[in-house]
Amino acid sequence: MIIAIDGPAGSGKSAAATELARLLGVTHLDTGAMYRAVALEAMKQGVTDQPAAVTALSQQVNIDFDFTSAPAAVLLNGCDVTSAIRLPEVTRVTYCAADNPEVRAELVKRQRLIAGRLASVVTEGRDQGTVAFPDAEFKFFIDARPEERARRRVHQLQLKGIAEPFERVLEDILIRDRRDRSRLVGPLKPAPDAIIIDSTEMDLSAVTETLAQLVRAEGQHR
């Protein structure tokens, strides 16, 4: 069983996907972490502005997940980069991987291989229900107003000891939204048959319970 969850930055999809996977007893796959890992490596090598070099990196690096932890630890060439890929400076260059069609093709291929090894998975990102897993049994698109998404991201960063002004975070989110929605390959948009959930006025438990109820209800009818 594949449950695909898509949505923009700060919509709460990652937290909801993690909790939903826990409730259902299945694996959670954060595909955005894969693009961040490629971007981190590109930043280290100083090639974020060289699409061909970023493509080559995406084909060469080893990206793995330690699914024994929740959320899963992200391993880049054997090193734990779970925290490093969430730094604001990495977020701001993630587009060098996410907007690259060749990188997207490579990582979608890897996502399908990972899912193929799992009995069931909650996979989340920007194009899971539209490109990576168009035949997923369940497709959800979680959204929220930009201001609320920025507020959540500022809070997340504060918990990690990172101080970022709300205005800067909101600007970054709006820029990412435009990039995500306008890219030629794998643009951010709901799948035609996705269930859209506006999480602006919902907390994590409400979103997760809504998802779980929909999955369980449909499962009873099969």
N, C-alpha and C positions, 0 to 999 in steps of 0.2 A: 504494500500500500504506500502510495506517495501522496503526501499532503504538501502542496505548494503554497507558500505565503510570500506575496510580493508587497512592496510599498516603498515610499520615499524615506529619506534619512530622518530619524527621530520620530517616526510614526509609532514606534513601540513594537514593531514586528519581530525584532530579534528577541526581546524579552518574552513576548507572547509565544514565539516559536519554541523557545527553550522550555517554558513552563508547560506548553501543550504536549511537547514530547515527553516530559516527565510524567504528566498525568496519564498519558496513553501507554507509557512504557516502551517508547520507541526512540530511535536515534534522531538527534537534531543536527542538521548540516547548515552551517552559516557560509553561504557561497560568497558573500561580500568579503569575508575574511581572505578568500583566495586572491581577489583583486588587490586588496590591501597589501597582501604579502608580496605580490609581484611589484607593486608600487614601492614598497619599502626597499626591496632589492635594487630596483632601478634608481632610487634616491641614493642609496649607498654607493652605487657605481657611477652616479652622476650622468645618467642617460635618460632622465624623465622626458627630455625634449627630443628624443630620438626614437620614433615609433618602431623602426626596424630592430633596434637594439632591445627595446622593451619586448617585442615579439619573441626575439631569440631567448631572452631571459625566461619568458613564460614557458617556453618549451624545454628549458634546461633545468630550472629549479625544481627541487622536490618539496611539494606542499602536502602536508599530512595533518591528520587530526588525532588527538588522543581522546577517544570517545569514552574513556573511563571516568572523565570528569565532566561536570555540567556547569556552565557551558564547556564544550570541548576545548582543550588547549590547542593552539595553532602552532604547528612546527614547520619552520622554513629551513630546509637543508639540515634537519635534525635539531635545530635550535628553537626554543620556545619563544615565539614572538607575539604571544597573545596580547600583551600590554603594549608593546612597541607599535603594532599596526593601528592602534587606536589613538595615537598621539595626533594632535591637531595638524602638525606639519606633514604627517603621512596622509591624513584625510584630504588635505588641500592638493595633493598630487596624485591621488588615487585615479583621477580621470585619465592619467597617462596609460593606465591598464584598462580601465572600464570602457573608455571610448575607442579602444583599438580593436577593430573587427577580428584580426588574427588572434589576438589575446583572448577575446571572448570565445572564439571557436575552440581554442585549446582548452580553456577552463570549463566550458560546457561539456566537452568530451570527458574531462576528468570527473566532473560532477555526476555524469551518467554512469561512469565506471564505479564511483563510490556507492551510488544508490543501488547499482546492480548487485553489490555485495551484501546489501542489507535487506532484511525481511520487510521492514517498514521504516519510513523516514519522514520527518518534517523538515523540508528544505525551504530556506528563505533567501530572498535576494531582490533583484529588480526584474528578472525575466524568467522566473522559474515556471510560471504557469503558461507563459506565451512561447518561450523558446526551448528551454532546457527540458521541461516535462509537459508538453502540451496535452498528453493523455493522462495526466495525474488524476487520481480518483477524486481529490478535493482541491479546489483552488480558491484562495482568499486574497483579497487586496485590502491591506490596512492603511488608512490615511488619517491625517489630522491637519488642522490649520498650521501654517508655517510658524506662527508665533508660539504656539503650544509646543511644537516640535523643537524649536530653539530653546525654550525654557527647559524642556526635558534634557536636552543635550548639555546645557550649562550645568544642570544638576549632576548629571553623570560625570562630567569632568571635575566638578568640585569634589565629588566623592573620591576621585583619584588624586586629589591635591593639585589639580590644574585649574588655574584661574583664567577664564576667557570671557571678555565682555559680551553681554547678551547681543548687542548690536552686531558685533563681529560674527558671532555664531549664526545669527539670523541671516546675515549677508551670505555667509558660506553655504547655508542650507538653500537659499534661493538660487544661488549660482549652481549648486549641485542639481537642484530640481530642473533647471533649464537644460543643463547638460544631459541629465539622465533621460529627459523626455524627448530631446531633439536628436539623440544619436541615431545613426542609420541602422545599426545592428543592435538588437536587443533593447529597444527603448523602454523606458518605464511607462507601463500602461496596464490596466487590468485586462486579463484574458476575457474574451467575450462571455464565457460562462463562469467567471469568477464571482464570488460573493463579496461585495464591497462593505467594509466596516469602517465607520468614522469613529476613531478612538479619542477625539478631542476632549469629550466630556466623560471618558471612561478611564477607570484605573486598570492596572494590569490584571487583577483578578477578574474583573468584569469582562475584559476582552478575551481572556483565556477561557473562561467559563462559556462564553458565547461560542467560541470555536469548538470547544469540546462537545457542547450540546449538539451542534450541527453535525459533527462527525459521527457521534454516537447515534443520533436520530437516523441519519442516512444509513448507517451500518445495520440498523435493525430492519430496514426495508430491503436489504439485499439478501 
